């Protein structure tokens, strides 16, 4: 056989194998790129839905906060009234000087009596 034809056949075989390898590599990269694009679309859709849900929750929270504002103010007023009453009880002199237990019993009895009044 002619050495030029042999070299040409070997070169053609190497070229064929190289083209097959590059074609396979191209197809794998194309499939990977398609997968990434598809996943990106799904992730973006999920992120948009999450944002919509978060916005809906923020709107509901603002509505609930405005509805609860009068109740919070009333609770703060009631707490201030209770704080003032506690300060009054703690500042009162002992009912039975020298006996902390009897003084505490008297204070609790007075508290219960005041609490039972309408």
Biopython code that builds the backbone (N, CA, C, O; Angstrom):
import numpy as np
from Bio.PDB.StructureBuilder import StructureBuilder

atoms = [
    (1, "UNK", "N", (0.832, -1.174, 0.000)),
    (1, "UNK", "CA", (0.000, 0.000, 0.000)),
    (1, "UNK", "C", (0.881, 1.242, 0.000)),
    (1, "UNK", "O", (1.994, 1.248, 0.526)),
    (2, "UNK", "N", (0.366, 2.245, -0.582)),
    (2, "UNK", "CA", (1.089, 3.504, -0.716)),
    (2, "UNK", "C", (1.165, 4.193, 0.654)),
    (2, "UNK", "O", (0.139, 4.304, 1.325)),
    (3, "UNK", "N", (2.340, 4.658, 1.090)),
    (3, "UNK", "CA", (2.468, 5.297, 2.404)),
    (3, "UNK", "C", (1.643, 6.582, 2.500)),
    (3, "UNK", "O", (1.186, 6.926, 3.590)),
    (4, "UNK", "N", (1.449, 7.267, 1.445)),
    (4, "UNK", "CA", (0.642, 8.499, 1.489)),
    (4, "UNK", "C", (-0.822, 8.143, 1.745)),
    (4, "UNK", "O", (-1.507, 8.802, 2.527)),
    (5, "UNK", "N", (-1.288, 7.092, 1.073)),
    (5, "UNK", "CA", (-2.673, 6.663, 1.290)),
    (5, "UNK", "C", (-2.863, 6.158, 2.720)),
    (5, "UNK", "O", (-3.902, 6.398, 3.335)),
    (6, "UNK", "N", (-1.850, 5.455, 3.249)),
    (6, "UNK", "CA", (-1.916, 4.963, 4.619)),
    (6, "UNK", "C", (-1.970, 6.138, 5.597)),
    (6, "UNK", "O", (-2.781, 6.140, 6.523)),
    (7, "UNK", "N", (-1.126, 7.116, 5.394)),
    (7, "UNK", "CA", (-1.108, 8.301, 6.264)),
    (7, "UNK", "C", (-2.424, 9.056, 6.149)),
    (7, "UNK", "O", (-2.957, 9.550, 7.142)),
    (8, "UNK", "N", (-2.942, 9.143, 4.928)),
    (8, "UNK", "CA", (-4.213, 9.828, 4.703)),
    (8, "UNK", "C", (-5.355, 9.074, 5.384)),
    (8, "UNK", "O", (-6.240, 9.701, 5.966)),
    (9, "UNK", "N", (-5.350, 7.729, 5.322)),
    (9, "UNK", "CA", (-6.375, 6.912, 5.974)),
    (9, "UNK", "C", (-6.290, 7.070, 7.495)),
    (9, "UNK", "O", (-7.316, 7.167, 8.168)),
    (10, "UNK", "N", (-5.068, 7.095, 8.032)),
    (10, "UNK", "CA", (-4.901, 7.280, 9.487)),
    (10, "UNK", "C", (-5.393, 8.665, 9.897)),
    (10, "UNK", "O", (-6.083, 8.817, 10.905)),
    (11, "UNK", "N", (-5.029, 9.676, 9.102)),
    (11, "UNK", "CA", (-5.464, 11.047, 9.400)),
    (11, "UNK", "C", (-6.978, 11.146, 9.322)),
    (11, "UNK", "O", (-7.603, 11.801, 10.156)),
    (12, "UNK", "N", (-7.569, 10.501, 8.328)),
    (12, "UNK", "CA", (-9.024, 10.513, 8.186)),
    (12, "UNK", "C", (-9.681, 9.801, 9.364)),
    (12, "UNK", "O", (-10.702, 10.264, 9.872)),
    (13, "UNK", "N", (-9.109, 8.682, 9.803)),
    (13, "UNK", "CA", (-9.632, 7.963, 10.969)),
    (13, "UNK", "C", (-9.535, 8.799, 12.236)),
    (13, "UNK", "O", (-10.473, 8.837, 13.032)),
    (14, "UNK", "N", (-8.404, 9.469, 12.426)),
    (14, "UNK", "CA", (-8.234, 10.344, 13.601)),
    (14, "UNK", "C", (-9.222, 11.502, 13.536)),
    (14, "UNK", "O", (-9.811, 11.876, 14.550)),
    (15, "UNK", "N", (-9.404, 12.063, 12.358)),
    (15, "UNK", "CA", (-10.357, 13.161, 12.182)),
    (15, "UNK", "C", (-11.772, 12.697, 12.495)),
    (15, "UNK", "O", (-12.540, 13.402, 13.149)),
    (16, "UNK", "N", (-12.104, 11.505, 12.021)),
    (16, "UNK", "CA", (-13.431, 10.958, 12.290)),
    (16, "UNK", "C", (-13.652, 10.769, 13.790)),
    (16, "UNK", "O", (-14.695, 11.146, 14.325)),
    (17, "UNK", "N", (-12.660, 10.182, 14.464)),
    (17, "UNK", "CA", (-12.771, 9.986, 15.921)),
    (17, "UNK", "C", (-12.840, 11.318, 16.658)),
    (17, "UNK", "O", (-13.607, 11.463, 17.609)),
    (18, "UNK", "N", (-12.036, 12.298, 16.219)),
    (18, "UNK", "CA", (-12.070, 13.626, 16.839)),
    (18, "UNK", "C", (-13.424, 14.289, 16.650)),
    (18, "UNK", "O", (-13.966, 14.887, 17.579)),
    (19, "UNK", "N", (-13.973, 14.182, 15.434)),
    (19, "UNK", "CA", (-15.297, 14.766, 15.180)),
    (19, "UNK", "C", (-16.378, 14.075, 16.000)),
    (19, "UNK", "O", (-17.293, 14.728, 16.501)),
    (20, "UNK", "N", (-16.275, 12.763, 16.138)),
    (20, "UNK", "CA", (-17.248, 12.030, 16.951)),
    (20, "UNK", "C", (-17.144, 12.470, 18.411)),
    (20, "UNK", "O", (-18.161, 12.691, 19.068)),
    (21, "UNK", "N", (-15.924, 12.597, 18.914)),
    (21, "UNK", "CA", (-15.727, 13.049, 20.299)),
    (21, "UNK", "C", (-16.273, 14.464, 20.496)),
    (21, "UNK", "O", (-16.991, 14.726, 21.461)),
    (22, "UNK", "N", (-15.931, 15.377, 19.579)),
    (22, "UNK", "CA", (-16.398, 16.765, 19.701)),
    (22, "UNK", "C", (-17.917, 16.854, 19.554)),
    (22, "UNK", "O", (-18.566, 17.637, 20.247)),
    (23, "UNK", "N", (-18.479, 16.052, 18.652)),
    (23, "UNK", "CA", (-19.939, 16.045, 18.499)),
    (23, "UNK", "C", (-20.625, 15.586, 19.773)),
    (23, "UNK", "O", (-21.622, 16.171, 20.195)),
    (24, "UNK", "N", (-20.083, 14.528, 20.389)),
    (24, "UNK", "CA", (-20.642, 14.028, 21.640)),
    (24, "UNK", "C", (-20.501, 15.080, 22.750)),
    (24, "UNK", "O", (-21.432, 15.296, 23.526)),
    (25, "UNK", "N", (-19.347, 15.723, 22.819)),
    (25, "UNK", "CA", (-19.138, 16.765, 23.833)),
    (25, "UNK", "C", (-20.110, 17.915, 23.615)),
    (25, "UNK", "O", (-20.666, 18.442, 24.578)),
    (26, "UNK", "N", (-20.321, 18.309, 22.372)),
    (26, "UNK", "CA", (-21.263, 19.390, 22.057)),
    (26, "UNK", "C", (-22.676, 19.011, 22.497)),
    (26, "UNK", "O", (-23.371, 19.816, 23.118)),
    (27, "UNK", "N", (-23.097, 17.798, 22.180)),
    (27, "UNK", "CA", (-24.448, 17.366, 22.552)),
    (27, "UNK", "C", (-24.624, 17.339, 24.068)),
    (27, "UNK", "O", (-25.678, 17.728, 24.572)),
    (28, "UNK", "N", (-23.602, 16.884, 24.803)),
    (28, "UNK", "CA", (-23.682, 16.877, 26.268)),
    (28, "UNK", "C", (-23.782, 18.294, 26.816)),
    (28, "UNK", "O", (-24.568, 18.549, 27.728)),
    (29, "UNK", "N", (-23.005, 19.208, 26.277)),
    (29, "UNK", "CA", (-23.050, 20.607, 26.737)),
    (29, "UNK", "C", (-24.389, 21.242, 26.394)),
    (29, "UNK", "O", (-24.937, 22.004, 27.191)),
    (30, "UNK", "N", (-24.922, 20.933, 25.211)),
    (30, "UNK", "CA", (-26.217, 21.467, 24.820)),
    (30, "UNK", "C", (-27.305, 20.974, 25.763)),
    (30, "UNK", "O", (-28.169, 21.749, 26.174)),
    (31, "UNK", "N", (-27.271, 19.687, 26.109)),
    (31, "UNK", "CA", (-28.254, 19.133, 27.040)),
    (31, "UNK", "C", (-28.127, 19.767, 28.417)),
    (31, "UNK", "O", (-29.132, 20.065, 29.064)),
    (32, "UNK", "N", (-26.889, 19.975, 28.868)),
    (32, "UNK", "CA", (-26.668, 20.606, 30.172)),
    (32, "UNK", "C", (-27.190, 22.039, 30.162)),
    (32, "UNK", "O", (-27.803, 22.481, 31.134)),
    (33, "UNK", "N", (-26.953, 22.765, 29.078)),
    (33, "UNK", "CA", (-27.421, 24.154, 28.983)),
    (33, "UNK", "C", (-28.946, 24.199, 28.968)),
    (33, "UNK", "O", (-29.545, 25.075, 29.590)),
    (34, "UNK", "N", (-29.573, 23.270, 28.268)),
    (34, "UNK", "CA", (-31.033, 23.215, 28.230)),
    (34, "UNK", "C", (-31.593, 22.914, 29.617)),
    (34, "UNK", "O", (-32.592, 23.506, 30.026)),
    (35, "UNK", "N", (-30.963, 22.010, 30.331)),
    (35, "UNK", "CA", (-31.396, 21.677, 31.683)),
    (35, "UNK", "C", (-31.277, 22.891, 32.601)),
    (35, "UNK", "O", (-32.177, 23.171, 33.392)),
    (36, "UNK", "N", (-30.170, 23.603, 32.492)),
    (36, "UNK", "CA", (-29.965, 24.786, 33.330)),
    (36, "UNK", "C", (-31.007, 25.851, 33.012)),
    (36, "UNK", "O", (-31.552, 26.478, 33.921)),
    (37, "UNK", "N", (-31.285, 26.058, 31.735)),
    (37, "UNK", "CA", (-32.297, 27.058, 31.360)),
    (37, "UNK", "C", (-33.668, 26.675, 31.905)),
    (37, "UNK", "O", (-34.399, 27.526, 32.411)),
    (38, "UNK", "N", (-34.013, 25.404, 31.803)),
    (38, "UNK", "CA", (-35.304, 24.938, 32.306)),
    (38, "UNK", "C", (-35.380, 25.113, 33.823)),
    (38, "UNK", "O", (-36.386, 25.592, 34.346)),
    (39, "UNK", "N", (-34.322, 24.726, 34.522)),
    (39, "UNK", "CA", (-34.304, 24.885, 35.979)),
    (39, "UNK", "C", (-34.375, 26.353, 36.360)),
    (39, "UNK", "O", (-35.010, 26.700, 37.356)),
    (40, "UNK", "N", (-33.736, 27.220, 35.587)),
    (40, "UNK", "CA", (-33.773, 28.650, 35.876)),
    (40, "UNK", "C", (-35.195, 29.181, 35.767)),
    (40, "UNK", "O", (-35.624, 29.989, 36.591)),
    (41, "UNK", "N", (-35.920, 28.732, 34.760)),
    (41, "UNK", "CA", (-37.314, 29.163, 34.595)),
    (41, "UNK", "C", (-38.141, 28.721, 35.798)),
    (41, "UNK", "O", (-38.926, 29.505, 36.332)),
    (42, "UNK", "N", (-37.971, 27.480, 36.225)),
    (42, "UNK", "CA", (-38.730, 26.979, 37.379)),
    (42, "UNK", "C", (-38.367, 27.732, 38.657)),
    (42, "UNK", "O", (-39.243, 28.062, 39.456)),
    (43, "UNK", "N", (-37.087, 28.001, 38.847)),
    (43, "UNK", "CA", (-36.644, 28.712, 40.053)),
    (43, "UNK", "C", (-37.180, 30.140, 40.051)),
    (43, "UNK", "O", (-37.606, 30.643, 41.090)),
    (44, "UNK", "N", (-37.163, 30.793, 38.895)),
    (44, "UNK", "CA", (-37.685, 32.157, 38.821)),
    (44, "UNK", "C", (-39.184, 32.172, 39.102)),
    (44, "UNK", "O", (-39.676, 33.069, 39.787)),
    (45, "UNK", "N", (-39.907, 31.196, 38.582)),
    (45, "UNK", "CA", (-41.344, 31.118, 38.850)),
    (45, "UNK", "C", (-41.600, 30.900, 40.342)),
    (45, "UNK", "O", (-42.498, 31.517, 40.916)),
    (46, "UNK", "N", (-40.823, 30.032, 40.962)),
    (46, "UNK", "CA", (-40.983, 29.786, 42.398)),
    (46, "UNK", "C", (-40.652, 31.036, 43.208)),
    (46, "UNK", "O", (-41.326, 31.333, 44.194)),
    (47, "UNK", "N", (-39.629, 31.761, 42.803)),
    (47, "UNK", "CA", (-39.255, 32.992, 43.511)),
    (47, "UNK", "C", (-40.349, 34.042, 43.389)),
    (47, "UNK", "O", (-40.633, 34.760, 44.348)),
    (48, "UNK", "N", (-40.970, 34.137, 42.207)),
    (48, "UNK", "CA", (-42.068, 35.103, 42.027)),
    (48, "UNK", "C", (-43.256, 34.743, 42.909)),
    (48, "UNK", "O", (-43.865, 35.618, 43.524)),
    (49, "UNK", "N", (-43.583, 33.462, 42.973)),
    (49, "UNK", "CA", (-44.691, 33.029, 43.825)),
    (49, "UNK", "C", (-44.380, 33.280, 45.300)),
    (49, "UNK", "O", (-45.258, 33.670, 46.070)),
    (50, "UNK", "N", (-43.150, 33.057, 45.677)),
    (50, "UNK", "CA", (-42.733, 33.319, 47.058)),
    (50, "UNK", "C", (-42.857, 34.807, 47.375)),
    (50, "UNK", "O", (-43.319, 35.183, 48.451)),
    (51, "UNK", "N", (-42.444, 35.641, 46.438)),
    (51, "UNK", "CA", (-42.551, 37.091, 46.638)),
    (51, "UNK", "C", (-44.006, 37.514, 46.763)),
    (51, "UNK", "O", (-44.342, 38.350, 47.602)),
    (52, "UNK", "N", (-44.873, 36.938, 45.929)),
    (52, "UNK", "CA", (-46.303, 37.259, 46.019)),
    (52, "UNK", "C", (-46.848, 36.863, 47.392)),
    (52, "UNK", "O", (-47.601, 37.617, 48.009)),
    (53, "UNK", "N", (-46.465, 35.685, 47.860)),
    (53, "UNK", "CA", (-46.918, 35.232, 49.178)),
    (53, "UNK", "C", (-46.409, 36.129, 50.292)),
    (53, "UNK", "O", (-47.137, 36.434, 51.236)),
    (54, "UNK", "N", (-45.162, 36.548, 50.180)),
    (54, "UNK", "CA", (-44.585, 37.435, 51.187)),
    (54, "UNK", "C", (-45.304, 38.784, 51.194)),
    (54, "UNK", "O", (-45.583, 39.339, 52.257)),
    (55, "UNK", "N", (-45.601, 39.305, 50.012)),
    (55, "UNK", "CA", (-46.328, 40.578, 49.929)),
    (55, "UNK", "C", (-47.724, 40.443, 50.525)),
    (55, "UNK", "O", (-48.195, 41.344, 51.218)),
    (56, "UNK", "N", (-48.387, 39.318, 50.256)),
    (56, "UNK", "CA", (-49.719, 39.099, 50.821)),
    (56, "UNK", "C", (-49.652, 39.026, 52.346)),
    (56, "UNK", "O", (-50.519, 39.553, 53.043)),
    (57, "UNK", "N", (-48.608, 38.364, 52.851)),
    (57, "UNK", "CA", (-48.456, 38.277, 54.309)),
    (57, "UNK", "C", (-48.160, 39.646, 54.911)),
    (57, "UNK", "O", (-48.651, 39.960, 55.996)),
    (58, "UNK", "N", (-47.369, 40.459, 54.229)),
    (58, "UNK", "CA", (-47.070, 41.801, 54.731)),
    (58, "UNK", "C", (-48.330, 42.655, 54.764)),
    (58, "UNK", "O", (-48.549, 43.411, 55.711)),
    (59, "UNK", "N", (-49.155, 42.535, 53.735)),
    (59, "UNK", "CA", (-50.414, 43.286, 53.696)),
    (59, "UNK", "C", (-51.323, 42.847, 54.841)),
    (59, "UNK", "O", (-51.913, 43.682, 55.526)),
    (60, "UNK", "N", (-51.435, 41.539, 55.044)),
    (60, "UNK", "CA", (-52.266, 41.023, 56.133)),
    (60, "UNK", "C", (-51.722, 41.462, 57.492)),
    (60, "UNK", "O", (-52.494, 41.788, 58.394)),
    (61, "UNK", "N", (-50.401, 41.472, 57.638)),
    (61, "UNK", "CA", (-49.797, 41.889, 58.909)),
    (61, "UNK", "C", (-50.076, 43.360, 59.187)),
    (61, "UNK", "O", (-50.355, 43.736, 60.326)),
    (62, "UNK", "N", (-50.003, 44.196, 58.151)),
    (62, "UNK", "CA", (-50.288, 45.617, 58.338)),
    (62, "UNK", "C", (-51.754, 45.820, 58.711)),
    (62, "UNK", "O", (-52.073, 46.654, 59.559)),
    (63, "UNK", "N", (-52.645, 45.056, 58.077)),
    (63, "UNK", "CA", (-54.071, 45.163, 58.392)),
    (63, "UNK", "C", (-54.334, 44.707, 59.824)),
    (63, "UNK", "O", (-55.090, 45.347, 60.556)),
    (64, "UNK", "N", (-53.710, 43.602, 60.218)),
    (64, "UNK", "CA", (-53.884, 43.104, 61.592)),
    (64, "UNK", "C", (-53.310, 44.075, 62.618)),
    (64, "UNK", "O", (-53.885, 44.265, 63.689)),
    (65, "UNK", "N", (-52.171, 44.692, 62.285)),
    (65, "UNK", "CA", (-51.553, 45.647, 63.213)),
    (65, "UNK", "C", (-52.447, 46.860, 63.411)),
    (65, "UNK", "O", (-52.591, 47.348, 64.532)),
    (66, "UNK", "N", (-53.053, 47.355, 62.326)),
    (66, "UNK", "CA", (-53.932, 48.519, 62.475)),
    (66, "UNK", "C", (-55.211, 48.147, 63.218)),
    (66, "UNK", "O", (-55.756, 48.968, 63.956)),
    (67, "UNK", "N", (-55.698, 46.920, 63.034)),
    (67, "UNK", "CA", (-56.892, 46.487, 63.756)),
    (67, "UNK", "C", (-56.585, 46.277, 65.239)),
    (67, "UNK", "O", (-57.458, 46.478, 66.083)),
    (68, "UNK", "N", (-55.364, 45.877, 65.560)),
    (68, "UNK", "CA", (-55.000, 45.604, 66.947)),
    (68, "UNK", "C", (-54.528, 46.844, 67.700)),
    (68, "UNK", "O", (-54.395, 46.803, 68.923)),
    (69, "UNK", "N", (-54.274, 47.931, 67.003)),
    (69, "UNK", "CA", (-53.737, 49.132, 67.652)),
    (69, "UNK", "C", (-54.615, 49.629, 68.795)),
    (69, "UNK", "O", (-54.084, 49.912, 69.869)),
    (70, "UNK", "N", (-55.946, 49.752, 68.621)),
    (70, "UNK", "CA", (-56.766, 50.207, 69.764)),
    (70, "UNK", "C", (-56.703, 49.245, 70.944)),
    (70, "UNK", "O", (-56.710, 49.673, 72.099)),
    (71, "UNK", "N", (-56.643, 47.957, 70.660)),
    (71, "UNK", "CA", (-56.567, 46.970, 71.745)),
    (71, "UNK", "C", (-55.228, 47.079, 72.473)),
    (71, "UNK", "O", (-55.172, 46.928, 73.693)),
    (72, "UNK", "N", (-54.145, 47.341, 71.729)),
    (72, "UNK", "CA", (-52.842, 47.518, 72.376)),
    (72, "UNK", "C", (-52.849, 48.764, 73.247)),
    (72, "UNK", "O", (-52.312, 48.752, 74.355)),
    (73, "UNK", "N", (-53.457, 49.844, 72.753)),
    (73, "UNK", "CA", (-53.521, 51.070, 73.569)),
    (73, "UNK", "C", (-54.339, 50.833, 74.833)),
    (73, "UNK", "O", (-53.959, 51.292, 75.911)),
    (74, "UNK", "N", (-55.462, 50.119, 74.713)),
    (74, "UNK", "CA", (-56.295, 49.821, 75.883)),
    (74, "UNK", "C", (-55.532, 48.945, 76.872)),
    (74, "UNK", "O", (-55.616, 49.154, 78.082)),
    (75, "UNK", "N", (-54.790, 47.966, 76.360)),
    (75, "UNK", "CA", (-54.005, 47.093, 77.242)),
    (75, "UNK", "C", (-52.905, 47.879, 77.944)),
    (75, "UNK", "O", (-52.633, 47.647, 79.122)),
    (76, "UNK", "N", (-52.270, 48.807, 77.230)),
    (76, "UNK", "CA", (-51.220, 49.629, 77.852)),
    (76, "UNK", "C", (-51.817, 50.509, 78.939)),
    (76, "UNK", "O", (-51.210, 50.687, 79.996)),
    (77, "UNK", "N", (-53.001, 51.062, 78.690)),
    (77, "UNK", "CA", (-53.669, 51.887, 79.701)),
    (77, "UNK", "C", (-54.019, 51.059, 80.932)),
    (77, "UNK", "O", (-53.818, 51.496, 82.066)),
    (78, "UNK", "N", (-54.545, 49.862, 80.698)),
    (78, "UNK", "CA", (-54.898, 48.973, 81.814)),
    (78, "UNK", "C", (-53.642, 48.557, 82.587)),
    (78, "UNK", "O", (-53.666, 48.482, 83.816)),
    (79, "UNK", "N", (-52.556, 48.291, 81.877)),
    (79, "UNK", "CA", (-51.305, 47.930, 82.544)),
    (79, "UNK", "C", (-50.792, 49.088, 83.390)),
    (79, "UNK", "O", (-50.295, 48.875, 84.496)),
    (80, "UNK", "N", (-50.906, 50.306, 82.881)),
    (80, "UNK", "CA", (-50.475, 51.474, 83.664)),
    (80, "UNK", "C", (-51.318, 51.604, 84.933)),
    (80, "UNK", "O", (-50.803, 51.932, 86.001)),
    (81, "UNK", "N", (-52.623, 51.341, 84.799)),
    (81, "UNK", "CA", (-53.501, 51.408, 85.984)),
    (81, "UNK", "C", (-53.096, 50.341, 86.994)),
    (81, "UNK", "O", (-53.056, 50.614, 88.194)),
    (82, "UNK", "N", (-52.798, 49.139, 86.530)),
    (82, "UNK", "CA", (-52.373, 48.072, 87.435)),
    (82, "UNK", "C", (-51.013, 48.383, 88.066)),
    (82, "UNK", "O", (-50.787, 48.080, 89.237)),
    (83, "UNK", "N", (-50.119, 48.981, 87.297)),
    (83, "UNK", "CA", (-48.816, 49.370, 87.846)),
    (83, "UNK", "C", (-48.984, 50.392, 88.965)),
    (83, "UNK", "O", (-48.328, 50.310, 90.004)),
    (84, "UNK", "N", (-49.872, 51.356, 88.736)),
    (84, "UNK", "CA", (-50.111, 52.380, 89.762)),
    (84, "UNK", "C", (-50.681, 51.746, 91.026)),
    (84, "UNK", "O", (-50.297, 52.108, 92.138)),
    (85, "UNK", "N", (-51.602, 50.796, 90.848)),
    (85, "UNK", "CA", (-52.191, 50.113, 92.010)),
    (85, "UNK", "C", (-51.120, 49.301, 92.741)),
    (85, "UNK", "O", (-51.094, 49.287, 93.972)),
    (86, "UNK", "N", (-50.236, 48.624, 92.001)),
    (86, "UNK", "CA", (-49.163, 47.853, 92.626)),
    (86, "UNK", "C", (-48.225, 48.766, 93.397)),
    (86, "UNK", "O", (-47.799, 48.427, 94.501)),
    (87, "UNK", "N", (-47.900, 49.918, 92.829)),
    (87, "UNK", "CA", (-47.040, 50.873, 93.534)),
    (87, "UNK", "C", (-47.711, 51.350, 94.818)),
    (87, "UNK", "O", (-47.059, 51.509, 95.850)),
    (88, "UNK", "N", (-49.018, 51.574, 94.742)),
    (88, "UNK", "CA", (-49.763, 52.013, 95.931)),
    (88, "UNK", "C", (-49.721, 50.941, 97.014)),
    (88, "UNK", "O", (-49.512, 51.250, 98.188)),
    (89, "UNK", "N", (-49.919, 49.684, 96.626)),
    (89, "UNK", "CA", (-49.902, 48.576, 97.595)),
    (89, "UNK", "C", (-48.509, 48.425, 98.205)),
    (89, "UNK", "O", (-48.373, 48.238, 99.414)),
    (90, "UNK", "N", (-47.483, 48.505, 97.369)),
    (90, "UNK", "CA", (-46.120, 48.319, 97.874)),
    (90, "UNK", "C", (-45.660, 49.497, 98.739)),
    (90, "UNK", "O", (-44.824, 49.324, 99.626)),
    (91, "UNK", "N", (-46.201, 50.687, 98.484)),
    (91, "UNK", "CA", (-45.788, 51.861, 99.251)),
    (91, "UNK", "C", (-46.542, 51.994, 100.581)),
    (91, "UNK", "O", (-46.144, 52.766, 101.454)),
    (92, "UNK", "N", (-47.624, 51.238, 100.722)),
    (92, "UNK", "CA", (-48.420, 51.331, 101.958)),
    (92, "UNK", "C", (-47.609, 50.796, 103.136)),
    (92, "UNK", "O", (-46.848, 49.840, 102.987)),
    (93, "UNK", "N", (-47.773, 51.410, 104.300)),
    (93, "UNK", "CA", (-47.058, 50.914, 105.489)),
    (93, "UNK", "C", (-47.618, 49.550, 105.902)),
    (93, "UNK", "O", (-48.775, 49.255, 105.600)),
    (94, "UNK", "N", (-46.843, 48.724, 106.575)),
    (94, "UNK", "CA", (-47.325, 47.406, 106.980)),
    (94, "UNK", "C", (-48.542, 47.518, 107.901)),
    (94, "UNK", "O", (-48.601, 48.381, 108.777)),
    (95, "UNK", "N", (-49.507, 46.628, 107.682)),
    (95, "UNK", "CA", (-50.731, 46.648, 108.497)),
    (95, "UNK", "C", (-50.423, 46.255, 109.937)),
    (95, "UNK", "O", (-51.023, 46.781, 110.875)),
    (96, "UNK", "N", (-49.502, 45.341, 110.103)),
    (96, "UNK", "CA", (-49.106, 44.906, 111.437)),
    (96, "UNK", "C", (-47.591, 45.126, 111.539)),
    (96, "UNK", "O", (-46.814, 44.284, 111.090)),
    (97, "UNK", "N", (-47.168, 46.250, 112.125)),
    (97, "UNK", "CA", (-45.735, 46.516, 112.191)),
    (97, "UNK", "C", (-45.002, 45.417, 112.961)),
    (97, "UNK", "O", (-45.430, 44.990, 114.033)),
    (98, "UNK", "N", (-43.877, 44.972, 112.376)),
    (98, "UNK", "CA", (-43.061, 43.967, 113.027)),
    (98, "UNK", "C", (-43.430, 42.536, 112.653)),
    (98, "UNK", "O", (-42.684, 41.612, 112.977)),
    (99, "UNK", "N", (-44.559, 42.327, 111.980)),
    (99, "UNK", "CA", (-44.955, 40.965, 111.578)),
    (99, "UNK", "C", (-45.258, 40.964, 110.074)),
    (99, "UNK", "O", (-46.355, 41.328, 109.649)),
    (100, "UNK", "N", (-44.274, 40.553, 109.288)),
    (100, "UNK", "CA", (-44.408, 40.591, 107.827)),
    (100, "UNK", "C", (-45.497, 39.638, 107.346)),
    (100, "UNK", "O", (-46.204, 39.953, 106.389)),
    (101, "UNK", "N", (-45.647, 38.485, 107.985)),
    (101, "UNK", "CA", (-46.658, 37.519, 107.549)),
    (101, "UNK", "C", (-48.066, 38.070, 107.733)),
    (101, "UNK", "O", (-48.883, 38.014, 106.813)),
    (102, "UNK", "N", (-48.348, 38.595, 108.902)),
    (102, "UNK", "CA", (-49.689, 39.142, 109.145)),
    (102, "UNK", "C", (-49.934, 40.361, 108.271)),
    (102, "UNK", "O", (-51.057, 40.577, 107.816)),
    (103, "UNK", "N", (-48.904, 41.160, 108.030)),
    (103, "UNK", "CA", (-49.042, 42.316, 107.142)),
    (103, "UNK", "C", (-49.354, 41.856, 105.718)),
    (103, "UNK", "O", (-50.188, 42.453, 105.037)),
    (104, "UNK", "N", (-48.682, 40.792, 105.272)),
    (104, "UNK", "CA", (-48.948, 40.265, 103.933)),
    (104, "UNK", "C", (-50.350, 39.686, 103.853)),
    (104, "UNK", "O", (-51.045, 39.885, 102.856)),
    (105, "UNK", "N", (-50.779, 38.968, 104.894)),
    (105, "UNK", "CA", (-52.145, 38.428, 104.918)),
    (105, "UNK", "C", (-53.164, 39.562, 104.837)),
    (105, "UNK", "O", (-54.146, 39.462, 104.100)),
    (106, "UNK", "N", (-52.941, 40.621, 105.577)),
    (106, "UNK", "CA", (-53.861, 41.755, 105.561)),
    (106, "UNK", "C", (-53.873, 42.417, 104.178)),
    (106, "UNK", "O", (-54.931, 42.808, 103.686)),
    (107, "UNK", "N", (-52.697, 42.540, 103.553)),
    (107, "UNK", "CA", (-52.631, 43.145, 102.223)),
    (107, "UNK", "C", (-53.370, 42.291, 101.191)),
    (107, "UNK", "O", (-54.078, 42.818, 100.333)),
    (108, "UNK", "N", (-53.201, 40.978, 101.279)),
    (108, "UNK", "CA", (-53.887, 40.083, 100.339)),
    (108, "UNK", "C", (-55.383, 40.104, 100.581)),
    (108, "UNK", "O", (-56.165, 40.107, 99.630)),
    (109, "UNK", "N", (-55.795, 40.120, 101.849)),
    (109, "UNK", "CA", (-57.227, 40.191, 102.152)),
    (109, "UNK", "C", (-57.821, 41.474, 101.596)),
    (109, "UNK", "O", (-58.911, 41.455, 101.024)),
    (110, "UNK", "N", (-57.122, 42.579, 101.756)),
    (110, "UNK", "CA", (-57.608, 43.856, 101.227)),
    (110, "UNK", "C", (-57.668, 43.815, 99.700)),
    (110, "UNK", "O", (-58.591, 44.353, 99.089)),
    (111, "UNK", "N", (-56.667, 43.166, 99.094)),
    (111, "UNK", "CA", (-56.657, 43.061, 97.628)),
    (111, "UNK", "C", (-57.836, 42.249, 97.140)),
    (111, "UNK", "O", (-58.507, 42.633, 96.181)),
    (112, "UNK", "N", (-58.102, 41.084, 97.820)),
    (112, "UNK", "CA", (-59.231, 40.253, 97.427)),
    (112, "UNK", "C", (-60.556, 40.982, 97.618)),
    (112, "UNK", "O", (-61.457, 40.867, 96.788)),
    (113, "UNK", "N", (-60.672, 41.728, 98.708)),
    (113, "UNK", "CA", (-61.913, 42.468, 98.964)),
    (113, "UNK", "C", (-62.109, 43.530, 97.873)),
    (113, "UNK", "O", (-63.225, 43.713, 97.387)),
    (114, "UNK", "N", (-61.043, 44.223, 97.490)),
    (114, "UNK", "CA", (-61.163, 45.237, 96.443)),
    (114, "UNK", "C", (-61.448, 44.589, 95.090)),
    (114, "UNK", "O", (-62.157, 45.165, 94.265)),
    (115, "UNK", "N", (-60.915, 43.424, 94.863)),
    (115, "UNK", "CA", (-61.087, 42.737, 93.573)),
    (115, "UNK", "C", (-62.520, 42.197, 93.438)),
    (115, "UNK", "O", (-63.056, 42.134, 92.332)),
    (116, "UNK", "N", (-63.131, 41.811, 94.552)),
    (116, "UNK", "CA", (-64.485, 41.239, 94.487)),
    (116, "UNK", "C", (-65.548, 42.326, 94.276)),
    (116, "UNK", "O", (-66.688, 42.016, 93.932)),
    (117, "UNK", "N", (-65.183, 43.588, 94.478)),
    (117, "UNK", "CA", (-66.141, 44.672, 94.234)),
    (117, "UNK", "C", (-66.269, 44.909, 92.723)),
    (117, "UNK", "O", (-65.276, 44.859, 91.997)),
    (118, "UNK", "N", (-67.496, 45.165, 92.257)),
    (118, "UNK", "CA", (-67.647, 45.404, 90.819)),
    (118, "UNK", "C", (-67.110, 46.730, 90.368)),
    (118, "UNK", "O", (-67.176, 47.052, 89.182)),
]
sb = StructureBuilder()
sb.init_structure("model")
sb.init_model(0)
sb.init_chain("A")
sb.init_seg("    ")
for serial, (resi, resn, name, xyz) in enumerate(atoms, 1):
    if name == "N":
        sb.init_residue(resn, " ", resi, " ")
    sb.init_atom(name, np.array(xyz, "f"), 0.0, 1.0, " ", f" {name:<3s}", serial, name[0])
structure = sb.get_structure()
